[in-house]
Amino acid sequence: MKKILLFTLLIILIPLFIIGLNNPYNIINKIKYGSYNNKVIRVKKNSNGEIINIPIEEYVIGVVAGEMPASFNEEALKSQAVASRTYALNHAELSKNDYDVTDGTQNQVYIDYDKMKEKWQDNYDEYLNKIKNAVLSTKGEVILYNNNLIDALFFSTSNGYTENSGDVFSTSKPYLVSVSSSWDEAESPVFNSTSEVTKKEFLFNLGLENNNDIVISEIKKTNTGRMVSLTINGKNFNSNEIKNIFNLKSTSFDINILSDKVIFNVSGYGHGVGMSQYGANGMAKEGYNYQDILKHYYKNCEIKKIN
């Protein structure tokens, strides 16, 4: 029996070894992913809980359409395609659910062709072809760190720098580290934003006693100026609490107290970890290609094609 099992294993592995002679990644990828062309992503629809199986490249088309403006430079769209493909395959590899990803912002926004038509209207054909070209020209390409798929996080707009993953989330990843993203200020319409509430609303929403005096102390920020925590009238808050309570675009904010109101001055949009989408478009406009963009935002990574 042992001889039969050994013989069977050799029959499986020898062809993979021969295929992999020209590319050392092929053996690993074939074993790990099987036939890439038949790969599907199990997507749970937030609207009704239905789980649908979508071929990987069709799924990536729907994500690029849902996540990045189709008016962006094609190299930026390619960078989004590779990042989204990597993100999906990584989640499929790690998923312990009966689905891999949802179709909403918990993972990546995926939209179908009907929603694309609704979104783009008269530009539907032009934008769909543009996104299809970006996706299919990078077919099978993924981002690897130490030959493993990365968690290819991305977001809309930085405050001029991306964030170290450990400063924003519970885990630190060596490829998700802070880098400069100077393009965002000129590119993004949401680089700066403001929000204001009355003092009474501010205190009520924070569960604090209505008091004309608002004292903010013990402010802790990351090296890039993103808020981590602060104390308001003796009560400590983390930055995500404040962001969510007042619907701010990011945790990169300052608070100004005026005589009758409170003003939030906010920089950027999103969690700040990984690839800045508007930064990617700015880089593309300056002549960087999609691999340049990805290697800037995901440090010490390689871009490889799964066959």
TIDREN-154093 format. One record per residue: x, y, z of N, C-alpha, C in turn. Coordinates in pm, whole numbers, padded with zeros to 5 digits, always signed. Atoms other than C-alpha are relative to their C-alpha. Example, Ala and Ser with C-alpha at 12.3 -4.5 7.8 and 13.67 -1.06 7.14 Angstrom:
// residues 2
+00089-00119+00000+01230-00450+00780+00090+00120+00000-00082-00119-00006+01367-00106+00714-00077+00109+00073
END
This chain:
// residues 307
+00083-00121+00000+00000+00000+00000+00087+00126+00000-00089-00117-00006+00283+00240+00088+00065+00026-00136-00061-00015+00132+00447+00171-00251-00097+00061-00099+00104-00054+00091+00119+00247-00430-00018+00149+00025+00017-00142-00034+00078+00577-00242+00120+00082-00047-00120-00070+00043+00438+00675-00314+00002+00016-00151+00003-00004+00146+00399+00591-00682-00102+00104-00048+00104-00098+00037+00076+00797-00702+00048+00142+00023-00051-00135-00031+00243+01096-00535+00103+00043-00103-00101-00033+00101+00533+01079-00780-00064+00035-00133+00071-00030+00126+00293+01072-01076-00055+00142+00001+00057-00136-00012+00134+01393-00945+00110+00105-00001-00100-00104-00022+00453+01577-00850+00099+00015-00114-00102-00010+00106+00686+01491-01141-00041+00097-00110+00039-00100+00102+00479+01683-01405+00007+00142+00052-00007-00134-00058+00456+01977-01167+00145+00047+00008-00142-00037-00008+00832+01969-01119+00053+00038-00137-00046-00031+00136+00892+01962-01495-00052+00136-00044+00058-00131+00034+00653+02254-01546+00073+00111+00072-00060-00105-00082+00826+02441-01267+00146+00026-00025-00143-00020+00023+01178+02409-01403+00030+00140-00053-00023-00132+00057+01142+02734-01595-00043+00112+00093+00048-00101-00093+00970+02912-01308-00019-00065+00136+00006+00067-00129+01031+02808-00946-00129+00023+00076+00125-00027-00069+00699+02961-00840-00113-00090-00048+00109+00076+00058+00493+02735-01065-00042-00119+00086+00034+00118-00079+00517+02422-00848-00085+00042+00120+00071-00046-00119+00408+02611-00536-00140+00047-00037+00130-00055+00038+00128+02791-00718-00096-00108-00047+00086+00108+00048-00003+02477-00888-00056-00080+00117+00045+00077-00116-00016+02290-00558-00099+00080+00083+00081-00083-00089-00165+02581-00365-00134+00040-00062+00121-00056+00060-00419+02711-00616-00068-00092-00100+00059+00085+00102-00482+02424-00857-00004+00072-00133+00015-00066+00129-00605+02538-01198-00055+00140+00020+00043-00137-00024-00620+02916-01179-00117+00038-00090+00106-00036+00095-00843+02941-01487-00139-00042+00048+00128+00047-00052-01115+02751-01301-00033+00057+00138+00017-00054-00134-01080+02950-00979-00122+00090+00008+00115-00087-00025-01399+03106-00842+00013+00059+00139+00008-00065-00131-01454+03346-00555-00144-00009+00048+00133+00013-00058-01748+03278-00326-00036+00133+00068+00035-00136-00044-01914+03615-00272-00136+00000+00068+00125-00013-00073-02179+03676-00009-00059+00139-00023+00066-00127+00028-02425+03947-00112-00059+00056+00129+00049-00061-00122-02498+04187+00171-00151+00025-00005+00142-00036+00014-02845+04263+00033-00093-00112+00045+00091+00111-00033-02991+03916+00084+00070-00124+00058-00073+00112-00056-02717+03685+00216+00030-00112-00097-00026+00104+00101-02702+03485-00107+00150-00010-00028-00140+00023+00034-02365+03331-00187+00009-00041-00147-00014+00029+00142-02264+03335-00553+00146-00028-00033-00134+00035+00044-01962+03181-00724+00032+00078-00128-00036-00086+00114-01786+03422-00961+00141-00035-00045-00137+00023+00049-01486+03335-01183+00090+00115+00039-00088-00098-00062-01186+03517-01042+00016+00128-00082-00024-00123+00076-01121+03757-01331-00128+00081-00019+00128-00072+00004-01492+03843-01363-00022+00073+00132+00012-00063-00131-01490+03912-00992+00087+00124+00009-00091-00114-00008-01188+04143-01023-00053+00117-00084+00061-00107+00080-01361+04338-01302-00107+00072+00082+00106-00060-00081-01658+04393-01070+00053+00079+00118-00058-00072-00113-01432+04503-00784+00066+00129-00046-00062-00124+00050-01228+04750-00987-00108+00102-00036+00112-00089+00034-01558+04892-01117-00064+00059+00125+00063-00046-00122-01689+04919-00762+00089+00083+00090-00093-00060-00095-01376+05042-00588+00075+00123-00052-00084-00109+00052-01196+05283-00823-00072+00073-00114+00062-00072+00110-01324+05561-01050+00054-00046-00135-00042+00050+00130-01318+05434-01408+00071+00108-00082-00068-00110+00069-01189+05776-01516+00150+00003+00033-00140+00000-00039-00856+05698-01348+00090-00050-00113-00100+00047+00094-00539+05636-01545+00003-00153-00001+00005+00146+00012-00517+05279-01675+00105-00070+00086-00099+00063-00087-00198+05208-01480-00048-00007+00144+00060+00005-00134-00382+05296-01160-00105-00110+00007+00100+00107+00005-00666+05064-01264+00066-00137+00003-00074+00127-00003-00413+04787-01324+00049-00029+00142-00049+00021-00137-00266+04839-00977-00115-00043+00090+00117+00041-00078-00617+04812-00830-00037-00145-00032+00033+00137+00041-00678+04493-01030+00090-00102+00070-00094+00094-00061-00365+04323-00899-00020-00004+00152+00023-00004-00145-00429+04438-00541-00129-00074+00036+00129+00062-00030-00794+04325-00551+00003-00150-00025-00015+00144+00027-00706+03988-00706+00075-00068+00115-00078+00053-00111-00445+03932-00436-00083-00007+00127+00084-00006-00120-00685+04037-00162-00101-00114+00000+00102+00103+00009-00954+03797-00285+00058-00140+00018-00061+00133-00010-00724+03497-00325+00054-00026+00141-00048+00014-00137-00570+03560+00017-00116-00035+00093+00116+00028-00085-00914+03566+00178-00059-00137-00031+00050+00133+00036-01021+03257-00016+00086-00109+00063-00093+00096-00059-00713+03077+00111-00021-00016+00150+00010+00000-00147-00779+03172+00473-00141-00021+00052+00139+00000-00045-01160+03163+00482-00040-00131+00066+00056+00117-00068-01327+02926+00727-00153+00004-00007+00143-00012+00019-01676+03033+00618-00043-00073-00127+00049+00057+00125-01896+02907+00336+00006+00104-00113-00026-00102+00101-01797+03225+00149+00139+00056+00023-00135-00056-00011-01468+03403+00081-00001+00147+00039+00009-00144-00023-01569+03770+00079-00146+00042-00009+00130-00062+00024-01875+03990+00100+00014+00098-00117-00006-00094+00113-01967+04235-00176+00002+00145+00045+00002-00136-00053-01942+04538+00053+00133+00044+00056-00122-00063-00048-01690+04755+00229+00070-00079+00111-00070+00084-00098-01616+04489+00493+00120-00066-00067-00109+00057+00078-01399+04337+00219+00030+00092-00119-00015-00086+00118-01409+04482-00134-00139+00019-00061+00128-00025+00064-01703+04646-00307+00000-00067-00138+00017+00066+00130-01816+04424-00595-00135+00042-00057+00126-00033+00066-02079+04539-00846-00011-00081-00129+00022+00077+00123-02236+04346-01134-00022+00096-00117+00010-00082+00121-02292+04467-01490-00120+00094+00003+00117-00088-00010-02638+04605-01415+00033+00124+00083-00037-00115-00084-02497+04824-01138+00103+00089-00070-00093-00081+00079-02215+04933-01370-00075+00090-00097+00080-00080+00094-02473+05048-01626-00067+00115+00073+00065-00103-00079-02658+05238-01355+00100+00107+00044-00104-00091-00049-02335+05394-01230+00057+00087-00111-00072-00070+00106-02180+05492-01563-00090+00055-00111+00098-00045+00100-02485+05537-01787+00061+00009-00140-00047-00014+00139-02369+05680-02123+00145-00041-00018-00141+00038+00008-02007+05597-02042+00023-00149+00022-00010+00142-00036-02082+05230-01977+00097-00077-00088-00085+00079+00090-01919+05079-02286+00147+00041+00010-00138-00050-00008-01610+05302-02266+00067-00044+00129-00060+00031-00130-01552+05246-01896+00015-00150+00021-00010+00144-00016-01625+04873-01904+00119-00055-00078-00114+00046+00081-01376+04817-02187+00132+00041+00063-00123-00049-00064-01117+05027-02004+00036-00087+00120-00025+00081-00118-01154+04826-01684+00033-00144-00039-00030+00135+00046-01162+04493-01867+00144-00009-00051-00138-00001+00050-00836+04584-02042+00099+00001+00115-00090-00009-00115-00676+04674-01710+00007-00133+00074+00005+00127-00073-00787+04349-01548+00065-00112-00081-00047+00113+00080-00715+04110-01835+00146+00014-00040-00143-00017+00032-00376+04264-01914+00088-00037+00118-00074+00043-00120-00273+04170-01557-00049-00137+00048+00064+00126-00039-00453+03834-01555+00096-00091+00078-00078+00094-00080-00326+03604-01283+00110+00062+00084-00110-00063-00074-00083+03857-01137-00043+00029+00144+00026-00021-00142-00064+03872-00758+00124+00057+00067-00110-00060-00077+00151+04037-00491+00040-00098+00109-00051+00097-00096+00371+03811-00282+00106+00062+00091-00106-00032-00094+00582+03863+00028+00051-00133+00055-00056+00131-00037+00818+03571+00102-00080-00114-00063+00072+00100+00079+00627+03380-00165-00140-00033+00054+00137+00016-00048+00294+03419+00018-00084+00120-00042+00091-00109+00033-00007+03623-00085-00006+00100+00115+00009-00102-00104-00021+03951+00101-00147+00036+00026+00131-00061-00028-00320+04114+00266+00004+00138-00064-00020-00120+00082-00342+04380-00006-00105+00107+00032+00093-00105-00042-00524+04654+00183+00019+00125-00085-00006-00126+00073-00608+04979+00008-00108+00093+00054+00094-00100-00051-00804+05296+00076-00001+00117-00097+00019-00110+00096-00910+05619-00094+00115+00100-00002-00087-00118-00001-00684+05904+00019+00080+00007+00129-00084-00014-00119-00390+05948+00256+00002+00146+00046-00022-00137-00046-00299+06254+00460+00138+00050-00044-00136-00029+00046+00032+06264+00271+00094-00115+00028-00076+00120-00034+00159+05939+00422-00098-00115+00023+00077+00117-00042+00026+05587+00452+00043-00037+00141-00023+00033-00140+00021+05422+00793+00065-00137+00018-00044+00132-00042+00205+05136+00959-00122-00080+00044+00118+00081-00033-00045+04852+00988-00016-00017+00150+00007+00018-00144+00042+04804+01354-00051+00121+00075+00051-00121-00064-00054+05164+01432-00150+00016-00018+00143-00013+00030-00404+05116+01290-00078-00125+00039+00065+00127-00029-00489+04748+01330+00075-00075+00111-00056+00073-00113-00410+04485+01591+00130-00072-00035-00121+00071+00042-00136+04319+01384+00086+00086-00090-00096-00074+00082+00176+04456+01220+00053-00092-00109-00049+00080+00112+00275+04332+00875+00114+00073-00068-00123-00068+00045+00621+04401+00733-00012+00069-00135+00018-00063+00131+00494+04498+00387-00101+00114+00004+00096-00110-00016+00226+04737+00520+00058+00101+00097-00069-00100-00081+00449+05016+00646-00021+00139-00061+00025-00137+00042+00425+05392+00623+00095+00043-00112-00079-00059+00109+00539+05552+00297-00060+00135-00036+00049-00129+00046+00509+05899+00153-00100-00018-00114+00098+00002+00109+00208+05962-00070-00038+00144-00031+00015-00144+00021+00250+06322-00178-00098+00036-00110+00088-00026+00113+00026+06288-00484-00144+00027+00042+00140-00005-00042-00296+06273-00284-00055+00142+00010+00049-00136-00025-00320+06641-00200-00051+00065-00128+00041-00059+00128-00339+06748-00566-00109-00081-00068+00090+00089+00074-00541+06446-00683-00139-00014+00062+00124+00042-00063-00809+06383-00425-00090+00117+00040+00094-00105-00041-01122+06596-00380-00035-00009+00149+00029+00016-00143-01144+06462-00022+00128-00001+00083-00125-00007-00077-00786+06530+00085-00023+00076+00130+00038-00076-00118-00924+06792+00326-00153+00004+00010+00144-00014-00022-01271+06795+00478-00024+00053+00141+00036-00050-00133-01447+06954+00772-00139-00050+00038+00131+00035-00053-01739+06862+00992-00020+00078+00128+00022-00077-00122-01902+07066+01263-00131-00040+00067+00119+00025-00081-02152+07011+01544-00004+00106+00110+00008-00090-00115-02280+07222+01830+00070-00066+00119-00062+00055-00121-02111+07183+02167-00094-00101+00068+00097+00087-00065-02430+07029+02301-00005-00137-00070+00001+00125+00077-02439+06768+02021+00129-00080+00024-00130+00063-00019-02069+06696+02067+00002-00077+00131-00004+00063-00131-02103+06621+02438-00104-00112+00012+00106+00101-00007-02431+06432+02403+00042-00128-00073-00040+00117+00080-02296+06203+02130+00113-00078+00065-00109+00068-00068-01993+06123+02345-00041-00052+00138+00047+00047-00130-02207+06046+02650+00057+00079+00115-00059-00085-00103-02061+06339+02842-00103+00100+00051+00091-00098-00059-02235+06583+03074+00004+00130-00077+00008-00126+00072-02356+06898+02904+00069+00110+00081-00082-00097-00072-02096+07153+03001+00059+00096-00103-00052-00097+00097-01987+07472+02830+00150-00013-00019-00145+00018+00009-01625+07384+02902+00034-00138-00056-00047+00125+00058-01471+07121+02678+00152+00000+00006-00145+00008-00017-01120+07016+02772+00051-00128-00067-00060+00114+00071-00920+06794+02537+00146-00012+00042-00137+00021-00051-00599+06642+02673+00049-00138-00040-00061+00131+00023-00365+06343+02645-00018-00048-00144+00013+00034+00142-00368+06351+02267+00118-00086-00043-00103+00089+00050-00178+06062+02114-00020-00019-00151+00006+00013+00145-00096+06054+01742+00113-00089-00050-00108+00074+00065+00106+05838+01506+00103+00100-00053-00105-00088+00055+00424+05975+01349-00047+00077-00123+00052-00068+00120+00220+06073+01043-00116+00092+00031+00104-00096-00038-00032+06279+01239-00139-00059+00013+00131+00063-00015-00315+06026+01256-00030-00018+00148+00040+00009-00140-00507+06035+01583-00006-00145+00045+00009+00133-00060-00471+05730+01808-00101+00002+00114+00093-00011-00112-00649+05837+02127+00007+00141+00057+00004-00131-00066-00746+06144+02328-00096-00007+00117+00088-00008-00116-00916+06241+02651-00085+00126-00010+00092-00114+00008-01224+06466+02649-00077+00007+00131+00064-00021-00131-01347+06606+02980+00019-00121+00092-00035+00107-00092-01169+06327+03164-00029-00140-00049+00034+00132+00053-01299+06040+02948+00086-00031-00123-00089+00037+00109-01064+05854+02713-00076-00063-00115+00061+00054+00122-01162+05774+02354+00111-00042-00095-00091+00027+00110-00982+05596+02076-00050+00070-00125+00032-00083+00117-00977+05765+01737-00113-00058-00083+00107+00060+00079-01208+05513+01569-00137+00027+00061+00127-00037-00065-01479+05584+01826-00045+00138-00047+00033-00136+00043-01466+05954+01741-00038+00002-00149+00025+00006+00144-01450+05882+01367-00140-00053-00029+00129+00064+00028-01755+05656+01376-00117+00080+00056+00108-00077-00063-01963+05868+01613-00036+00122-00085+00025-00125+00073-01921+06182+01401+00014-00016-00152-00002+00032+00144-01895+06008+01061+00109+00078-00073-00113-00067+00061-01551+06149+00982+00061-00090-00107-00056+00077+00111-01364+06043+00667+00125-00079+00038-00118+00073-00044-01053+05930+00855+00029+00033+00146-00043-00029-00137-00883+05924+01194+00113+00103+00003-00099-00109+00004-00641+06193+01078-00076+00131+00015+00083-00119-00023-00823+06484+01241+00052+00080+00118-00019-00089-00114-00789+06780+01474-00136+00054+00040+00126-00053-00051-01065+06928+01690+00021+00143+00047-00005-00140-00042-01119+07301+01726-00128+00033+00076+00115-00038-00083-01347+07427+02005-00022+00150-00013+00035-00141+00010-01520+07757+01931-00104+00034+00106+00089-00044-00107-01765+07956+02141-00127-00083+00008+00126+00073-00002-02072+07759+02037+00001-00129-00082-00003+00120+00083-01955+07476+01814+00138-00066+00003-00122+00080+00008-01692+07208+01757+00024-00034-00147-00033+00024+00141-01514+07176+01422+00110-00106-00010-00101+00102+00032-01330+06869+01297+00066+00036-00132-00076-00017+00124-01057+06931+01041+00065-00136-00031-00037+00139+00032-00993+06599+00865+00090-00003-00123-00088+00022+00115-00717+06486+00630-00014-00144-00048+00007+00133+00059-00758+06192+00393-00134-00066+00015+00125+00076-00001-01026+05928+00354+00035-00149+00005-00027+00143-00013-01005+05571+00481+00100-00029+00111-00085+00043-00112-00789+05370+00719+00148+00034-00018-00138-00046+00020-00460+05476+00559+00105-00108-00016-00097+00109+00006-00298+05131+00534+00001-00061-00140-00012+00062+00132-00164+04993+00205+00003+00103-00112-00004-00086+00118-00227+05151-00134-00104+00110+00007+00091-00113+00017-00376+05496-00163-00047+00003-00145+00053+00003+00137-00606+05493-00467+00027+00132-00073-00028-00128+00066-00573+05865-00540+00150+00021-00014-00145-00004+00014-00202+05838-00474+00046-00080-00120-00032+00084+00115-00186+05556-00729-00030+00072-00131+00033-00073+00122-00360+05773-00986+00098+00114-00025-00101-00105+00014-00119+06057-00918+00132-00055-00051-00123+00063+00048+00176+05825-00967-00012-00037-00148+00021+00040+00140+00027+05693-01292+00009+00121-00093-00004-00121+00082-00015+06046-01424+00144+00050-00019-00140-00041+00011+00355+06105-01359+00085-00101-00078-00071+00095+00085+00446+05805-01573+00041-00130+00065-00030+00127-00066+00483+05528-01314-00095-00107-00053+00090+00107+00041+00348+05191-01425-00056-00070+00124+00072+00062-00112+00130+04964-01213+00093-00076+00094-00094+00070-00087+00424+04758-01086+00077+00098+00089-00064-00106-00081+00601+05077-00973-00092+00041+00116+00098-00044-00100+00284+05179-00790-00012-00103+00112+00018+00106-00100+00236+04845-00616+00123-00017+00087-00124+00018-00077+00600+04820-00511+00027+00120+00091-00013-00116-00088+00583+05170-00365-00085-00017+00126+00092+00007-00114+00283+05100-00145+00010-00130+00079-00018+00128-00069+00356+04734-00060+00149-00031-00002-00146+00001-00002+00718+04726+00050+00057-00143-00002-00076+00125+00007+00964+04446-00034-00084-00117-00051+00087+00103+00057+00702+04255-00232+00038-00026-00145-00018+00037+00140+00712+04078-00568-00135-00016-00067+00122+00022+00078+00451+04065-00842+00026-00120-00089-00018+00124+00073+00416+03717-00986-00132-00041-00065+00118+00046+00072+00178+03553-01230-00028-00145+00038+00042+00137-00024-00017+03244-01127-00047-00059-00131+00035+00062+00128-00040+03013-01428-00116-00099+00017
END
